[in-house]
Amino acid sequence: MKRLLLLCCLIAGSVLAAEPSPAQRPKIGLVLSGGGARGLAHIGVLRVLEEMQVPVDLIVGTSMGAVVGGAYASGRSLDELEVLVKSANWNAILADRPARERLSIRRREDDERLPSRIEFGFTPQRGAMLPGGAAANGQLEATLSSLIPATRADDPLRKLPIPFRAVATDLLSGAMLDQADTPLFEALRASMAVPGVFAPLRVNGRPLVDGGLVRNLPVDLARQLGADIVIAVNVGTPLLEDREISSAVMVANQMLQILTEQNVQRSLRELQPQDIVIDPDLPGMGFMDFYRADEAMATGRRAALAAGERLAALAAPAAHATLQARRLGPPESALSALPLAELKITGAQRVNAEALRAELALQPGDTVGRADLTRAVERLDGTGDFERIETEIDDRDGRRSVEFKLTEADWAASRVRFGLELYSNFADANSYSLVAMHVANWLNPWGAELRSVARIGSSRGLNTEFYQPLGPGSRWFASAKLAYTAGSNDVFDQGQRALRLSSSLTSAQLELGHRIAGLGDLRLGVGRLRASDEVVLPVVPEGSRRSQSYGQQYLELHTDSLDSLAFPSRGQWTTARIEWLQPRGEASVINASLIGLSAFRLGEWAGQLYGEFAHAERGQARSLGGYLRLSGTPDASLVGENMALLRVVMARRIGEMPVGLGGAVRIGFSLETGAIGAGAGLKLSNIPSSGWKQAASGFLSVDTRFGPFYLALGTTRGGETAAYLLLGPSW
């Protein structure tokens, strides 16, 4: 027995002797470069280092390398990191604003009036003001929050379990900053602020951006922190070829990549013989190709394994186990729900904090958990008023205090949006309009807003609305509207063009309304209308101008939860309206309409079910004919007092526009049926069953910054066909 114990001790001693002591073992520094989506290869490299039990004493990273390195150094396991990066909605992160269904109702209404995304701030004092970046900040910051342990978010980099630095660039001086004393969340956010994509982050009053401008592979910083051996992982985006530099945007992109590549080459020349370079081969993978996350991680793993012999020489199981135990620590506990002790909103100056508090509906005593705080941040972000939203949580004695620290977006107080609308059936229906919208908000402490839309071109008009909540954060509101529209339109008789009218409509309305949280609003209104028209073709010698004034009362319900107006794939949109018109000197009449759209997904396909019914006792109901309104039929050629339309539209995504230029590219088709009828009374029986027509179309659609673009070919059963080009609203 004594011999057996002695043998075991000798074996254990020989094993321990084979691994150098901490004092003798060289300190290993891991340097992770920036590279956008290519930086996900770092996760594969870390996986191999763990498998080979190579101890990592310190980590230095830039941009995406900082994000991966910071999450790892602060305690995330590689399994957690893989799940988080694959489940993140990178398209939403790179979008120029929050997902549409998270926008406030007023901001969704902006899209309905003008779907363009060409928008900037403007005041007479400061002139034009652009957002800090092409992408919004909220989704990026929410993703960063999920990637790092909540208990570590406010820890300065020097106090993390594994020494870590995230390189950023001071935008004013051009100096490299290691951010040793910056809280982890802010350090990662600053290092990820790619110029032109994300807004700079102000830390201690200085604007900070992506560290790749000055040090994309910060070998020298790892050496300063004491690294004896550097493992450098270089995933930087290669320079574009001549054929790829096809626009001013590509030229600017190439300039940034040249600057980055030059400092990478300097860093590589600083490496010493004992250092190891891992260079994952990612041909054709772009900076924004996050959908290739699995490929990037697998490539990083293969590249690390290719250096396996040299990495194996650095293995130190005991040291690795000690570092891993310190890094991972106890598992992070979920944020449990606790009664709310206090809700603070700080940083609001133009925006009324009391109104925001009422809007969030978080009262002292309410049980508040992680989901409640996430929804609150989404509501604040959806107003479009804030550049940053930080959340601080303080739990004491079984109660929770929450503080939202807001940074207002200067450009959001007075916004101007421009758009272009085009329509052609490549025959006799051609129109264009240049549209501008101005929104000025928070005109008083209750949140008053003035929204005006001007239009010139084939149709002309100006309408403005003054919207006034009836208290801070109140869902009740009053609205005053003035509008003028004018244009020309053709009048058809039994499907044949009979004459052309020049018409105009002037209106003034007062409304009382109630917002339906997250869905839409209900409005009760009164107004005065004046309609005029004149026959311009054929020419009538004695003149044919006529005008009519109306009194008006109406009730309207509108809801909107669509994820997109270009091609919705989730949510609903409805408008139900009944209107009582009182022509001067005549009996009152009723007009009514019901429109509904439901969007859905079927595998790789997105679809819409659309239905519309309209009845008009004065004039004619909405006409049929034109794209998606019996495609192939001449525009507005079918008219009547009653109208019904049903259609289904299906489309499949086939590509994506470059970031900053637009969204999805789709191909699809529509199936449509509709009919008109005559007869008094608000009932479907006034539409004859024999009068229904069927139509279909095939199309290519592109979600552009100017709005949805469609190129389509439609046909109506019976032989009528037409081609269409649209830029602007399609339904």
C-alpha atoms as one frame of an Amber mdcrd trajectory, in Angstrom:
protein
   0.000   0.000   0.000   2.824   2.393   0.914   4.546   1.589  -2.389   1.321
   2.373  -4.303   0.957   5.751  -2.558   4.612   6.545  -3.257   4.137   5.658
  -6.956   1.078   7.939  -7.215   2.978  10.809  -5.636   5.873  10.346  -8.063
   3.477  10.368 -11.056   1.654  13.474  -9.806   4.951  15.226  -9.171   6.181
  14.503 -12.677   2.956  15.898 -14.187   3.151  19.089 -12.123   6.803  19.480
 -12.979   5.927  19.314 -16.689   3.777  22.467 -16.406   5.719  25.645 -15.589
   4.783  27.576 -12.508   2.932  30.891 -12.942   6.198  32.727 -12.365   7.955
  30.726 -15.094   5.089  30.482 -17.636   5.082  33.157 -20.346   2.088  35.514
 -20.200  -0.154  34.981 -23.237  -2.070  37.881 -24.790  -4.906  37.335 -27.298
  -5.392  40.143 -29.855  -8.693  40.133 -31.790  -9.044  42.414 -34.800 -12.107
  44.257 -36.065 -13.885  43.097 -39.184 -17.658  43.263 -38.710 -19.344  39.938
 -39.391 -15.939  38.404 -40.155 -15.105  38.951 -36.468 -17.440  36.109 -35.513
 -14.516  33.859 -36.520 -12.956  34.837 -33.172 -15.472  32.556 -31.426 -14.123
  29.569 -33.369 -10.551  30.483 -32.401 -11.491  30.752 -28.716 -13.129  27.323
 -28.944  -9.835  25.742 -30.067  -7.830  27.561 -27.366 -10.163  26.128 -24.738
  -9.967  22.620 -26.185  -6.147  22.786 -26.207  -6.142  24.282 -22.689  -4.094
  27.300 -23.715  -4.333  29.860 -20.902  -5.250  33.379 -22.066  -3.900  35.889
 -19.553  -5.192  39.035 -21.245  -7.350  40.039 -24.229  -7.201  43.140 -26.433
  -9.792  43.756 -29.132 -11.066  46.266 -31.665 -14.646  46.688 -32.907 -16.172
  43.202 -33.316 -12.998  41.753 -31.795 -13.688  43.929 -28.750 -17.280  42.715
 -28.550 -16.313  39.026 -28.672 -13.283  39.526 -26.417 -15.187  41.664 -23.904
 -18.082  39.225 -23.643 -15.621  36.345 -23.146 -13.414  38.204 -20.635 -16.447
  39.238 -18.582 -17.709  35.687 -18.122 -19.768  34.517 -21.089 -19.254  30.896
 -22.056 -18.603  30.083 -25.698 -21.876  28.146 -25.904 -23.729  31.250 -24.716
 -21.862  33.443 -27.183 -22.689  31.166 -30.116 -26.399  31.156 -29.250 -26.489
  34.924 -28.747 -24.731  35.880 -31.996 -26.824  33.448 -34.051 -30.118  34.574
 -32.513 -29.362  38.315 -32.793 -31.383  40.168 -35.438 -28.435  41.727 -37.262
 -30.653  43.276 -39.948 -32.493  45.172 -37.206 -29.184  46.163 -35.585 -27.975
  47.665 -38.858 -31.321  49.356 -39.626 -31.601  53.136 -39.423 -34.300  53.022
 -36.752 -36.165  50.576 -34.474 -38.355  47.865 -35.978 -41.529  49.518 -37.312
 -43.890  47.673 -34.974 -41.946  49.203 -32.057 -42.419  52.764 -33.301 -44.980
  54.991 -31.616 -48.312  55.374 -33.388 -47.460  58.892 -34.562 -44.194  57.722
 -36.143 -46.005  54.865 -37.916 -48.457  57.437 -39.277 -45.488  59.383 -40.683
 -44.657  56.322 -42.798 -48.204  56.091 -44.113 -48.120  59.695 -45.274 -44.628
  59.420 -46.751 -42.794  56.049 -46.747 -39.448  57.563 -47.767 -36.535  57.345
 -45.310 -34.710  60.444 -46.616 -34.953  62.426 -43.392 -32.944  65.008 -41.494
 -33.387  67.632 -38.810 -33.765  71.296 -39.695 -34.067  74.528 -37.743 -33.531
  78.116 -38.994 -30.851  78.603 -36.328 -28.774  75.470 -36.999 -29.772  74.564
 -40.545 -29.758  70.905 -41.588 -28.761  68.279 -39.017 -28.160  64.649 -39.903
 -28.353  61.669 -37.533 -24.989  60.558 -36.166 -25.026  57.325 -38.186 -26.882
  55.438 -40.903 -28.010  52.826 -38.357 -29.970  53.465 -35.180 -28.327  53.006
 -31.796 -31.088  51.333 -29.801 -30.957  47.839 -31.308 -27.136  47.763 -31.250
 -27.071  48.704 -27.577 -29.790  46.168 -26.732 -27.720  43.454 -28.434 -24.550
  44.484 -26.602 -26.493  44.349 -23.323 -27.511  40.761 -24.048 -23.962  39.718
 -24.965 -22.335  40.782 -21.690 -23.360  39.693 -18.182 -25.594  42.354 -16.614
 -23.499  42.266 -13.416 -20.392  43.270 -15.396 -21.839  45.992 -17.675 -20.718
  48.847 -15.408 -17.336  47.364 -14.441 -14.314  49.246 -15.820 -12.209  47.147
 -18.181  -9.245  46.900 -15.795 -11.433  45.115 -13.195 -12.755  42.294 -15.377
 -11.873  38.671 -14.418  -9.443  38.548 -17.347  -7.562  41.804 -18.073  -9.175
  43.298 -21.172  -8.906  46.402 -23.340 -11.227  47.649 -26.109  -9.580  50.083
 -28.521 -11.462  53.227 -29.573 -10.523  56.347 -31.537 -10.938  59.871 -30.184
 -12.771  61.569 -33.056 -11.406  65.006 -32.146  -7.713  64.204 -31.753  -7.356
  60.914 -33.640  -5.677  59.363 -30.589  -5.973  55.684 -29.693  -7.728  55.025
 -26.370  -7.461  51.742 -24.464 -10.494  52.677 -22.266  -9.037  50.952 -19.195
 -11.282  52.946 -16.846 -14.385  52.966 -19.080 -17.330  50.740 -18.096 -17.504
  47.588 -20.207 -20.770  48.424 -21.980 -19.639  51.901 -22.993 -16.207  50.637
 -24.049 -17.718  48.044 -26.410 -20.268  50.536 -27.758 -17.513  53.044 -28.524
 -15.255  50.460 -30.160 -18.196  49.364 -32.378 -19.077  52.907 -33.547 -18.154
  52.353 -37.198 -17.982  55.848 -38.752 -21.030  56.575 -40.875 -22.869  53.477
 -39.637 -23.291  54.072 -35.886 -23.255  57.393 -34.082 -20.142  58.219 -32.011
 -20.397  57.618 -28.275 -19.498  60.473 -25.940 -17.374  59.393 -22.988 -16.196
  62.127 -20.620 -17.331  64.682 -23.163 -15.263  63.226 -26.042 -16.816  61.571
 -29.135 -15.372  58.083 -29.595 -15.590  55.872 -32.698 -14.346  52.512 -33.988
 -10.777  51.775 -32.900  -9.990  50.229 -36.281  -9.144  53.690 -37.620  -5.973
  53.749 -35.527  -5.296  50.160 -34.412  -7.330  47.330 -35.916  -4.878  44.710
 -34.611  -3.521  46.272 -31.370  -0.450  44.119 -30.844   1.465  46.959 -29.189
  -1.229  47.398 -26.540  -1.077  43.701 -25.628   2.682  44.030 -25.254   2.269
  47.084 -23.000  -0.058  45.046 -20.777   2.731  42.502 -20.270   2.140  39.849
 -22.940   5.253  37.729 -23.567   3.571  35.817 -26.376   0.878  37.334 -28.605
  -1.731  35.262 -30.422  -2.996  37.691 -33.082  -6.242  36.867 -34.942  -6.601
  39.014 -38.065 -10.038  38.962 -39.745  -9.919  42.444 -41.304 -11.915  43.035
 -44.482  -9.661  42.838 -47.578  -9.431  45.760 -49.998 -11.967  45.937 -52.828
 -10.987  45.062 -56.359 -11.230  47.571 -59.202 -14.522  46.173 -60.504 -16.090
  46.487 -57.040 -15.418  50.226 -56.696 -18.491  51.326 -58.602 -19.839  54.283
 -56.617 -18.914  57.137 -54.281 -20.004  54.971 -51.354 -17.563  52.248 -52.419
 -14.776  54.806 -52.815 -15.352  56.058 -49.251 -15.483  52.446 -48.023 -12.190
  51.680 -49.760 -10.546  54.724 -48.161 -11.480  53.492 -44.668 -10.246  50.002
 -45.473  -6.923  51.390 -46.741  -6.414  53.257 -43.457  -7.291  50.131 -41.512
  -5.084  47.841 -43.604  -2.090  50.171 -43.234  -2.236  50.105 -39.434  -2.744
  46.315 -39.500   0.436  45.905 -41.545   2.348  48.038 -39.028   1.042  45.848
 -36.209   2.054  42.664 -38.019   5.610  43.987 -38.387   5.731  44.378 -34.580
   5.244  40.649 -34.019   8.172  38.631 -32.694   9.263  35.071 -33.542   7.485
  33.554 -30.551   4.147  35.181 -31.514   1.426  33.352 -33.449  -0.749  34.793
 -36.240  -4.100  33.208 -37.041  -5.586  34.472 -40.314  -9.013  32.896 -41.061
  -9.664  32.610 -44.789 -13.091  34.210 -45.399 -13.226  34.807 -49.172 -16.189
  36.848 -50.319 -17.510  37.466 -46.799 -18.368  41.105 -46.331 -18.342  43.360
 -43.295 -22.147  43.094 -42.980 -22.679  39.395 -43.856 -23.884  38.370 -40.398
 -26.153  35.710 -41.887 -22.935  33.693 -42.440 -22.227  33.444 -38.692 -21.895
  29.625 -38.706 -19.449  29.760 -41.602 -17.334  32.437 -39.895 -17.100  30.508
 -36.606 -16.236  27.264 -38.418 -13.543  29.041 -40.440 -12.034  30.520 -37.288
 -11.875  27.047 -35.780 -10.124  25.618 -38.857  -7.598  28.458 -38.909  -6.742
  27.897 -35.233  -6.371  24.160 -35.760  -3.941  24.897 -38.613  -1.686  26.495
 -35.977  -2.360  23.612 -33.605   1.252  22.464 -33.220   2.448  25.865 -32.022
  -0.645  26.382 -29.841  -0.217  22.959 -28.233   3.234  24.031 -27.051   1.531
  26.764 -24.992  -0.883  24.397 -23.239  -0.928  24.636 -19.440  -3.944  22.710
 -18.065  -3.658  23.899 -14.467  -3.218  27.554 -15.408  -6.034  27.284 -17.941
  -8.363  25.779 -15.341  -7.535  28.534 -12.856  -8.196  31.278 -15.394 -11.445
  29.663 -16.521 -12.691  29.359 -12.957 -11.918  33.025 -12.350 -13.490  34.098
 -15.653 -16.733  32.173 -15.423 -17.293  32.561 -11.685 -20.777  31.796 -10.343
 -23.517  31.640 -13.013 -25.351  34.903 -13.606 -28.794  34.836 -12.021 -31.795
  36.054 -13.988 -33.179  39.461 -13.094 -36.127  38.522 -10.903 -39.250  40.670
 -10.736 -39.442  43.003  -7.726 -41.838  45.752  -6.593 -40.923  49.132  -8.065
 -39.728  51.588  -5.422 -38.900  54.516  -7.717 -38.752  55.360 -11.432 -36.383
  58.146 -12.448 -36.077  59.679 -15.909 -33.040  61.914 -16.292 -31.488  63.751
 -19.202 -34.802  64.895 -20.716 -34.779  68.591 -21.539 -36.999  69.241 -24.554
 -39.120  66.168 -23.810 -41.347  66.227 -20.714 -40.186  63.507 -18.301 -43.620
  63.507 -16.608 -45.274  62.653 -19.935 -42.780  59.844 -20.523 -43.420  58.457
 -17.056 -47.173  58.408 -17.738 -46.595  56.756 -21.115 -44.510  53.960 -19.591
 -47.250  53.232 -17.014 -44.793  51.884 -14.426 -46.161  52.808 -11.016 -44.499
  52.428  -7.589 -45.524  49.077  -6.193 -45.846  47.421  -9.611 -43.819  44.229
 -10.006 -41.057  44.947 -12.533 -38.879  42.336 -14.218 -36.537  42.157 -17.203
 -39.383  41.946 -19.759 -41.060  45.065 -18.332 -37.845  47.061 -18.549 -37.215
  45.870 -22.109 -40.701  46.991 -23.165 -40.155  50.362 -21.488 -36.889  50.919
 -23.364 -38.584  49.904 -26.644 -41.349  52.457 -26.034 -38.865  55.208 -25.382
 -36.788  54.219 -28.397 -39.916  54.071 -30.598 -40.626  57.786 -30.140 -37.544
  58.632 -32.201 -36.633  61.403 -29.748 -33.545  59.831 -28.169 -30.043  59.045
 -29.295 -29.253  56.839 -26.282 -31.243  55.185 -23.504 -29.326  53.764 -20.556
 -30.965  51.740 -17.793 -29.656  51.622 -14.221 -31.153  49.193 -11.686 -30.699
  49.403  -7.934 -32.206  46.557  -5.853 -32.376  47.116  -2.114 -34.435  45.485
   0.639 -36.548  43.531  -1.833 -37.507  46.621  -3.886 -36.238  47.921  -7.217
 -35.326  51.466  -8.237 -34.973  52.110 -11.980 -33.390  55.065 -13.719 -33.589
  55.724 -17.454 -30.770  58.033 -18.528 -31.774  59.695 -21.788 -29.684  61.460
 -24.389 -31.968  63.461 -26.670 -31.385  63.473 -30.435 -30.923  67.127 -31.381
 -32.039  66.565 -34.949 -35.366  64.922 -33.963 -37.148  68.064 -32.667 -37.818
  69.409 -36.150 -37.630  66.814 -38.913 -37.937  67.127 -42.672 -38.551  64.112
 -44.911 -38.434  64.102 -48.717 -39.918  61.529 -51.049 -40.619  60.874 -54.709
 -43.696  59.041 -55.999 -43.826  57.645 -59.529 -46.539  55.636 -61.262 -46.770
  54.420 -64.845 -48.661  51.704 -66.679 -46.459  52.377 -69.727 -49.568  53.668
 -71.560 -51.802  56.585 -70.648 -51.635  56.522 -66.823 -48.463  58.306 -65.774
 -47.968  60.452 -62.702 -45.241  61.823 -60.485 -45.135  63.775 -57.247 -42.385
  65.317 -55.161 -43.413  65.166 -51.512 -42.016  66.860 -48.418 -43.115  66.364
 -44.814 -42.173  68.415 -41.775 -42.769  67.278 -38.191 -42.152  69.508 -35.187
 -42.817  67.814 -31.842 -42.897  68.649 -28.154 -44.150  72.156 -28.879 -45.456
  72.308 -25.304 -45.061  70.202 -22.118 -48.051  68.043 -23.027 -46.411  66.871
 -26.255 -48.113  68.951 -28.969 -47.012  68.177 -32.516 -47.362  69.912 -35.888
 -47.160  67.753 -39.003 -47.364  69.187 -42.528 -47.173  67.456 -45.911 -46.674
  69.337 -49.197 -46.947  67.783 -52.652 -46.216  69.069 -56.166 -46.412  67.324
 -59.520 -49.300  65.450 -61.097 -51.178  66.029 -57.863 -50.711  69.115 -55.726
 -51.600  69.726 -52.142 -50.794  70.921 -48.680 -52.209  69.509 -45.476 -51.299
  70.181 -41.892 -52.385  68.789 -38.535 -51.919  70.215 -35.056 -52.070  67.320
 -32.594 -52.508  68.031 -28.886 -52.596  65.380 -26.122 -55.020  66.398 -23.374
 -52.434  66.081 -20.619 -48.889  64.762 -20.097 -48.847  61.213 -21.505 -52.661
  61.244 -21.950 -54.182  58.875 -24.493 -56.922  61.425 -25.188 -56.083  64.058
 -27.774 -57.553  66.840 -29.888 -56.592  67.541 -33.483 -57.122  70.402 -35.941
 -56.579  69.774 -39.670 -56.441  71.950 -42.784 -55.977  70.450 -46.252 -55.990
  71.366 -49.921 -55.520  68.891 -52.782 -55.805  69.342 -56.531 -55.163  67.304
 -59.654 -56.686  65.831 -62.750 -58.410  62.514 -63.263 -60.211  60.654 -66.000
 -63.896  59.737 -65.830 -64.986  56.449 -67.384 -68.355  55.373 -68.750 -68.831
  51.593 -69.046 -65.065  51.099 -69.074 -64.433  53.760 -71.717 -62.719  57.074
 -70.998 -65.379  59.790 -71.344 -63.718  62.996 -70.154 -60.948  64.470 -68.022
 -61.641  66.556 -64.928 -59.517  69.048 -63.061 -60.661  68.858 -59.454 -59.771
  70.266 -56.046 -60.854  69.709 -52.453 -60.442  72.065 -49.513 -61.223  70.897
 -45.969 -61.058  71.998 -42.335 -61.641  69.498 -39.513 -61.646  69.284 -35.731
 -61.238  65.928 -33.984 -61.429  64.364 -30.555 -59.564  61.083 -30.330 -58.276
  58.313 -28.107 -55.079  56.333 -28.671 -55.307  52.562 -28.452 -52.010  51.569
 -26.849 -49.631  50.111 -29.398 -52.311  49.712 -32.080 -53.834  52.946 -33.387
 -56.560  55.427 -32.535 -60.278  56.204 -32.649 -61.349  59.656 -33.894 -64.638
  61.559 -33.889 -64.552  64.582 -36.181 -66.535  67.456 -37.640 -65.558  69.580
 -40.599 -66.345  71.617 -43.676 -65.492  70.586 -47.238 -65.545  72.426 -50.538
 -65.193  70.368 -53.716 -64.699  71.861 -57.179 -64.225  70.328 -60.606 -64.018
  71.428 -64.203 -64.092  69.513 -67.472 -60.823  70.127 -69.309 -61.181  67.466
 -72.037 -63.156  67.749 -74.208 -63.195  71.532 -74.166 -66.625  72.913 -73.220
 -67.037  76.450 -74.651 -69.536  77.712 -72.099 -67.418  76.441 -69.175 -68.204
  73.609 -66.821 -66.749  74.566 -63.460 -68.904  73.647 -60.479 -68.430  73.713
 -56.729 -70.248  72.257 -53.750 -69.852  72.809 -49.989 -70.523  70.160 -47.374
 -70.864  69.868 -43.657 -69.149  66.758 -42.325 -69.234  64.449 -39.307 -67.294
  61.204 -39.156 -66.099  58.374 -36.947 -62.861  56.590 -37.833 -60.991  53.659
 -36.306 -57.444  53.046 -37.482 -54.983  50.367 -36.342 -51.495  49.552 -37.600
 -49.086  46.893 -36.328 -47.314  46.099 -39.625 -43.587  45.453 -39.607 -43.129
  47.224 -42.955 -45.081  49.325 -45.429 -42.918  48.271 -48.384 -43.907  44.618
 -48.052 -45.341  43.670 -44.666 -44.801  40.119 -43.468 -46.195  40.442 -39.939
 -49.010  42.408 -38.306 -52.352  43.943 -39.277 -53.626  47.231 -40.717 -57.275
  48.327 -40.629 -59.297  51.464 -41.278 -63.050  51.619 -40.645 -64.747  54.934
 -41.401 -68.325  56.168 -41.579 -69.023  59.693 -42.720 -72.166  61.822 -42.759
 -72.109  64.565 -45.418 -74.581  67.446 -45.537 -74.545  69.127 -48.983 -75.753
  72.707 -48.808 -79.511  72.777 -49.414 -79.812  68.972 -49.731 -80.494  65.938
 -47.563 -77.563  64.309 -45.759 -75.841  61.263 -47.250 -73.634  58.490 -45.855
 -70.247  57.313 -47.113 -68.527  54.337 -45.507 -65.454  52.195 -46.039 -63.757
  49.215 -44.425 -60.174  48.267 -45.339 -58.140  45.485 -43.749 -54.785  43.828
 -44.348 -53.258  40.901 -42.497 -49.613  39.952 -43.128 -48.120  36.506 -42.502
 -45.214  34.166 -43.266 -45.184  30.720 -44.858 -41.643  29.359 -44.710 -39.520
  31.465 -47.073 -42.573  33.339 -48.334 -44.280  36.427 -46.928 -47.919  37.089
 -47.690 -50.783  39.540 -47.347 -54.535  39.109 -47.254 -56.293  42.351 -48.224
 -59.971  43.228 -48.277 -61.790  46.475 -49.033 -65.456  47.489 -49.142 -66.689
  51.028 -49.830 -70.078  52.679 -50.228 -70.771  56.259 -51.339 -74.162  57.931
 -51.627 -72.533  61.146 -52.776 -70.242  60.802 -55.745 -68.675  57.402 -56.357
 -66.848  54.900 -54.208 -63.154  54.204 -54.626 -62.601  52.969 -58.138 -61.093
  49.729 -59.408 -58.434  49.352 -62.075 -54.661  49.690 -61.887 -51.934  47.786
 -60.076 -53.275  45.491 -57.326 -56.785  46.877 -57.941 -57.570  44.357 -60.720
 -54.138  44.532 -62.315 -54.296  44.858 -66.096 -57.573  46.782 -66.037 -57.203
  50.478 -67.051 -56.666  52.683 -64.025 -59.875  53.862 -62.276 -61.991  52.564
 -65.165 -64.504  50.707 -62.966 -66.606  52.989 -60.769 -69.820  52.695 -58.814
 -71.582  53.567 -55.615 -70.488  50.263 -54.050 -67.145  48.564 -54.446 -65.482
  45.416 -53.093 -61.947  44.115 -53.570 -60.138  41.034 -52.262 -56.583  39.929
 -52.961 -53.740  37.757 -51.747 -50.117  38.734 -52.397 -47.155  36.398 -51.900
 -43.449  37.177 -52.261 -40.105  35.547 -51.572 -36.940  37.408 -50.540 -34.150
  36.952 -53.097 -31.645  39.547 -51.940 -30.857  42.584 -49.855 -29.953  46.162
 -50.700 -26.640  47.475 -49.282 -26.905  48.855 -45.749 -28.010  52.479 -45.863
 -29.602  52.156 -49.318 -32.616  50.005 -48.570 -33.941  46.646 -47.492 -35.223
  43.440 -49.037 -35.454  42.530 -52.733 -38.398  40.215 -53.498 -40.206  38.485
 -56.335 -43.850  37.548 -56.021 -47.355  37.412 -57.397 -50.886  38.576 -56.612
 -54.340  37.071 -57.113 -57.175  39.608 -57.114 -60.945  39.753 -57.431 -63.243
  42.747 -57.260 -66.580  44.161 -58.327 -68.644  47.328 -58.373 -72.371  47.842
 -58.060 -75.113  50.431 -57.838 -77.980  50.899 -55.422 -78.771  52.755 -52.240
 -77.974  51.318 -48.852 -74.860  50.145 -47.087 -74.930  46.426 -47.932 -72.937
  43.882 -49.929 -76.058  42.763 -51.807 -75.746  45.908 -53.923 -72.721  44.312
 -55.593 -74.041  41.779 -58.147 -72.585  38.299 -57.891 -72.105  38.181 -61.662
 -70.018  41.357 -61.722 -66.847  40.035 -60.087 -63.651  40.190 -62.124 -60.424
  38.252 -61.542 -56.871  39.455 -62.058 -53.277  38.465 -61.299 -49.811  39.985
 -61.401 -46.163  39.062 -61.084 -43.660  41.547 -59.691 -40.177  42.452 -58.532
 -40.130  44.679 -55.433 -37.272  46.560 -53.774 -37.471  48.306 -50.410 -35.506
  51.497 -51.153 -34.741  54.568 -49.054 -37.262  56.477 -51.196 -39.968  53.923
 -50.453 -41.161  50.674 -52.065 -40.281  50.193 -55.742 -42.278  47.768 -57.912
 -41.867  46.545 -61.481 -44.892  44.398 -62.353 -46.918  42.797 -65.119 -50.657
  42.372 -64.523 -53.533  40.800 -66.357 -57.302  40.729 -65.895 -59.293  37.716
 -66.957 -60.761  38.577 -70.333 -57.625  39.757 -72.064 -56.587  43.108 -70.557
 -52.895  43.373 -69.593 -50.593  46.145 -68.418 -47.044  46.657 -67.176 -46.412
  48.863 -64.138 -43.612  50.853 -62.579 -44.190  52.282 -59.111 -42.130  54.164
 -56.573 -44.157  54.911 -53.483 -47.253  53.423 -51.815 -48.476  50.271 -53.557
 -51.593  49.588 -51.538
